[in-house]
Structure formats: structure tokens, C-alpha cells
């Protein structure tokens, strides 16, 4: 699969993608021909941390950036331009502004529902009001919380999360699973209660096998709150990518890492896995576009872009 990287605020469809496909023997005029290809656009956030408003105009590095209204406008604009759009979040929805202190996460979940998120996962800060506090906000969500490696059977979240989700857009089957970080040392015992952490790598191997081999997904996506990379062998997105077989894309969170372009890591099958993370506080919207051949639903090419969320859009 050929790589394209577009490190620009606005994704440009024509010149960059066409040149890469020329190298693969494709004619540029047929690049986005409806009868030949399917384009899947994946938008993603991580570690938004209750940032409802843009950062104040106070001269700081992120002044004017972030905020729900500009992000919603940007997402709306992209959906007008593209037919097959997904929107995912990689955890730590809660904690960080007085909105969470006052409303306990209700506003954050309602805003995500308004923006049309397709799925999210839980990060360690999403336990900050306890398991019950998170469960209390789920009636406001019109999207699923995907959780593959927490056992909530003895908590108020029992049967309120799902281990994976399969979507079909324009004939392309996309399977999504979610991996959370170990609570030990991060979350107070009284907050996670009787929740049990299940080995991240073991669950990832189980989920990807089910999605790829049993359900025949064309694209397997992991939403991860493990963190990008650590010293040593601690499980991370980079480690997970290298030790799995069928996962195509890992959308990460937890470490607030800004990657100007996705990392490309070879998995145990020798195939490319993209690992991406776009900072924190909703200041960036990650974007990855995949092109699939209609003949066999195989990935042909991808491109990546950083969509900067700024307070200059109109809804």
C-alpha cells in the first residue's frame, strides 16, 4: 500500500493522490471514479478533556484553537465533501475544565452525540466520577462505547459497552475494537470499583482475529488508550502494532502525543499498521483517507492530514 501524507489544514484530493497512484500504474483520471474505487475517510480525536470552548485569546500557544463549535463546523464541512466518513474518539473525554466539575460529563457526551461520533472508548480520566458516574452519562450518547479489555460485569457498566462494532459503507466492511490502559497506578480503586483489566495484547489478538477472519472485515481499526510509546516493553500503540496480525490502523490516546504524520509499523504478518494520535484538547482533528478497489475491496492507497480546529468556522 502506497503512502501519501498531506500535512495541511485542508485535504487536497487531486495532485498528491494522483501522483502516488501513477507510480502504481493507475490513471489519475480514474483515481476517484465511482465505478473503480471507494474512499473511506476516518476522522478522530483523543484526550479532549472536557474542552468545550476554544482556548482563550491570551497569547498562549493554543489560543483560539479547539472548542466544540469549530470542530462541529469542520466535521460538517468534511461530511459535505466526502461520502463515507467515520468519526472516532480514543478516550479521556472527561476532566480538565469546570464543565466536567459542574455537569459530570453530560455536556461532553451530548456534544459528541450532536457531532455524530460513530464510537468512542474510555480513558483513565473517564473513571474520574467513578464507574457509576460514567454509566450515568450514557443515556445521552447516541454512539457506542467500545470496550474490549475491561470486564464491567460486576459494575454499573455491565452490558452498557460493546467489545467491537462492524460498519459497512459503500461495500467496505470496517471493524472497530477498543483497548484501554491498565487502571493500576492511574485510577483510584474506589473509582473503578469491581472493574477488571484484561491483558491488552491478548484481547487485541482475539478481537482482530474475529473481525478479520470471522467477519471478513476489509479494514480493522483499534481505538486505543494505551499511549503512543514508552521506554522498555510496556504495552503501547507501537508495541501493539508490532505484535498483532490483522489490525490496519491504531487511533491512540493517553500520552497527548502529536504526530504530524502516522507512524508506519510492520505487524507480524509483514503488513503496514498506521499508528496515529493528534495531541489533546481537540486542537486538532486527525484525518486518514483510505482508497479501496471496488473489485476486491483491497486497500490501494491512503493519505493523512492534520485538520487544525480553529475558531473561525460558521455552523
N, C-alpha and C positions, 0 to 999 in steps of 0.2 A: 504494500500500500504506500503510495507516494504521499509525502508530507507537503503541506502548504502552511505557512504562518503569515498572518496579516496582523501586525501589531499596530492597529489603527483603531480610532474610535468607531469608524463606520466600515462595515464589511463591504468590500468591493468584489462583486461576483465575477467580473469579466476577465481582465487581463491576467491576474495572478493564477487563478484556477485554470484558465485555458492553457497557459504555458506549461504547467505541470502535466496536463493530460496529453499535450503534444509529445512529451517525452515518452508517454506510454503508448503512443500510436493512435490517439483519438483525434478526431477533427474538432476544432474548437467550436464550430457552429452547431455541433450536436451535443455540446457539453451539458446543457440543461434541457435538452429536448425531452418533452414529456414521455415520449414513447421509449426512450432509451435509459433514462436514469431517474432515480428517486433521491431527493435531497432531504436529509433529516437534520434539523437544527436543534442543538441542545444548549439551553441557557442554564446558568447555575450560579448560586450564591453559597456562602458559608460564613459562619460566625457573625451574623448580622447584629446580634447582641442588642436587641430592642431599639435599634437606631431608626426611629420613626421619622425624625426631622433631619434635614441636611445638617452637616457640621456648620456651626456659626461662622460668620464672616469676621474672624478675629485675627487674621494674618497667619493662622496655623497652616501646616502643610496640607491638610484635607479640607480647608474652608470651602463651603459651598458644595461639597461633594456628599454623596449618599442621600438617604431620605426615600421614603416610600413613594411620594408623588412623582419625583423624577424617574424612579425605577419603573413605576407603573406605566408612565408615558413611553419610556424607552421600549419596554416589553410590548406594549400595544403597537408601537411603530414597527417593530420587527415582525410581529404576527401579521401585520398588514402586508408586509413584503414577502413573507415566507409561508408556505402551505403547511408544513409538518414541523411544528415547534413543540419542544418539551421544556419544562421549567422545573428544576430540582433545587433542593436545599440540603446542605451537608451538616446541619446541626449547629447547636448553640444559637437557637432562635432567641432565647431569653437572656435577661440580665445585662445591665450596662447603662440604663437610663432610668429616670424616675417613672417612665411609663410602665415598666415592669413592676417597680415597687408599689405603684398605686393600683394597677389593674391585674397584676399577676399573670400576664401573658395573653389576656383576652384580646387586646388590641392587636398584638403581633400576629396571632393566628387569624383574626378577622381580616387583616390587611393581606396576608398571604392568600387567603381564600379569594379575596377581591382581585388579586393579581393573577389568579388562575394557576397556582402551583400544581404540578402533577403529583409530587410526592416530596416528603422530607424525612429526615431521620433525627434521632435525639442525640444531642451532645451532652457533655457532663454538666454544663450550666442549665440544661433543661430540666435537671433534677432540683434546682435551687429552691423551689417551693415544695419539694417532695414529690414522690410518685403521684400522690393524690392531687397535688396542685397542677401537674401536667394533665392528668386524666380529666380534671375539671374543665380544661380549655378545649378538649377535643370535640365537643358538640359544635364548636364554632368553625371547625375545619371541614371543608368540602374536598379535601385531599387526604390520602392515607399517610400514616406514619409507618415507614418500612423499618422493621427491626428483625434482623436475622440471628443475632447472637446475644440477646438478653432474654432471660426466662422471667416473665412477669406473671406467671400462673398463680402466685400467692400474693398478688398485689392488686391495687385498683385498676391497673392497666391490663389485667387479664382479658384476652380476646379483643383488645382495643388497638392492637397493632397487627401488621401482617408481615410474614417473612420475606415476601417478594411480590412483585407486580409485573404482569406482562401487558404490553401495549402493542397495538397493531396500527400503523399509519401507512397508508398507501402501499399495503402489501408487505411492508418491512416489520418484522416482529422484534420488539425491543424488550428485553428482560432486565429488571432492576432489582438488586438486593441491597441491604443496608447493614453496615458493620460499625458497631460502637466501641468506644475505648473502655478499658478496664476501669471500674469505679475506684478500685483500691488506691488510696492516697490522693484521690482527686475529689471524691464526693463523700460527704459525711454519711455515716451508716444510717442515721435516722432519716436521711433524705431518700436514700434508695431502698431502705427497708428490707423486704424479703426478695428483692430483685436479685437474680443470679447472672453473673457474667459467664458466657460460654466462649471457649477459645476462638479467637478471631479467624485465624488461618484455617482451622478445621471447618468452621462454618462457611467460610468463603469458598473453600473447595467443594463443599456439599451443595451450596447454592448455585455456583456456576455450572456444575455438572448437571444439576437438574434443569437449569434454564437452557443450556446449550444442547445437551444430549437428549433429554426427555421432552422438552418443549420446543426444540429446534429454533431457538431464537437466533436471529441474524446479528444482533448486537447485544452484548452483555455488559451492563453498567453496574458498577459498585458505588454507592453513596457511602462515604467513609468519614468517620470522625476519629480516626486513629492518629492523625498527624502525618505531616509530609515525610520527615526523615529524622532519625536520631543517631547518635554515636552508639556503636555496638550493635547488638542483634535485636533490640526492642522492636516489636512489630509496628510497622508504619506503612504508609501507602506504597513507598518504594519497595519495601520488603514484600508486601502483599503482591505487588505486580510481578515480582521476580519468581514467586513461589506458587503462582496459580497457572492454570492451563487455558482457560476459555474466556477470561474477563478481557474486554476490549478497552474499557475506559474506567478510571477511578477518579471520581469527583471528591476531593478531600476537604477537610476542615481541621479545626482544633489548634494548629500551630500558627494560624494567621499568616501563612506564607503567601507572598505574592509571586506568582510565576508569570513572567512576561510571555511565556510560551509553555505548552505542556512538555513535561519530561517524556521521553520515549524509552521504554524499558522492554527488554525481551523476556517473555514468560517461559515457562517450562516446555511449551510447545514450539518455541522459537519464533513466536509471533509478537508483533508490537502491541504494547499496552500504553495508552496515554494516561498520564497522571497530571491532574490539574488542580489548582487552588488559587483563589483570587483575593487574598488578603482578609479583610474584615469589615464590619460595619456597613456593608452594602455600598462601599465606594466604587466597586467595580462589579460588572456583570460578566461572568465568563461566558464564552460562546465557542462551540465547536460544531462545525458543519461537516456531515458525512455525505458522500455521494455513493449510492448503491446502484449496481447494474440491475435493470429490471429482468434480465434474462435469468439470473441465478440468485439475486438478492445478495451478492457479494460486495463487500466494501471495495471501492475503486480508489478513492482519494478522500482526504479530509483537509479542512483548513481550521485555523483557530484565530480568535480575535479577542481583544480586551475592550469591552464596551464600557466607557467611563460614565458613571452616573453623576450627572451634574444638575444643578438647579436652574436649568434653562429650557425645560421642555414644557409644553402645554398639553394637558389631558383633554 
